[in-house]
């Protein structure tokens, strides 16, 4: 395929119908392709999935800016623009992709900047802007992935997934103006924009390094290689899930009423895991960072592989409620305070290990067990108040060990 490059202005629009000679299509820098006739697109492609690169200006004030009737791909370069009365880019009848580093805009009240009828992929670069009278972009009959480094805005919705399977990736430094509607999809905090800080997870409105209003997302994910910090108040709602493949640090508060998979790192933070809910990981599930004391209240299950499910590196307080469970507790760096009304089972080492001393209260009906000592208090004075069961299984173990009395 030879393709075609437009190097001169065209004010009556262009029609792409012969892929053998016209595909791929390039609009050169400084060139304007326009169509002001009502119902006419500035660029209309049919009969194939077209590949269009725009380095100039596409102006569809009569209808759409770019209308590819059999889907395809559009690259809108930095400094380039696609504008329209109705949708800036309209990809019908097949999967479509849009890569935007410039400006895509539509003005009609019912319009969207980008419309993908059968889903696809949209990437909006750091200085890219996508905007529409109603919505920034819409994936209609199928899901897809939208990755935003820049700004996506709409009069009502910023991003609208009308079908299941949608994934919205927000990067540090990005903005969504208007509601992002997930239809049960996944909101991902990405790694490509660097470290980010957010507040308000689960509240419907997120602020910080990325901002926006969100509705209908059933799952959250911190992407592999990403580093995000939760400040202020944050929640994972009942029935929702948070997957942590990168780094997530809580300096504010996080209330889990759903399911969390991966390690939650606390740095002077507060974590509440509600009854019936889970925090699980292949290593430590809850990790307190060095330099700050943390607070964990567990009404559900905290489970990690290895010696400890919960490890606070610089002191703190742990409350494990009746019917709740933790696979081992370790507090180092400063004195710890553990109140247990449920089950703490440290099958990998100690049940509770307070490395700088502290206090352990084990209520009636509660149990603390370890492979080695059930409770081990080192390096400082410690107290144990037991009304339940404390046990250890190794031959050389003791139920309670107080190194300094």
DALINBEL-V260572 format. One line per field, one symbol per residue. phi: phi as a letter, one per 30 degrees, with the letter a starting at -180 (. if undefined). A space follows every 10 residues. Layout:
BEGIN
phi->???
END
This chain:
BEGIN
phi->.dibbccbdb ccibccbbdd cccdcbcdei cccbacdeic ddbbbbiadc cbccccbcbc ddacdbbcdc ikbbccdeid bbbadcddbb cciaebbbbc bcbbbbcdec dbdbbcdcil bbbcdecdbb bbdcbdabcc cadlbccccc bbbadccdbb ccbdjdbccc cejcbbcjdc cchidccccd cdcidbbbbj eidjbcbkdb blcbbidcbb bcdeidbbbc cicbbcdeic bbcccccbcc ccbbcccbbc bjccccbicb bbcdeicbbb adbdcbbddd jbdbbbcccc bcbbdjdbdb bcdbikbbcc deidbbdibb bbiaecbccc cbbbbcddad dbbcdcikbb ccdeicbbbb dcddbbccia ebbbbcbcbb bbcdeddbdb bcdci
END
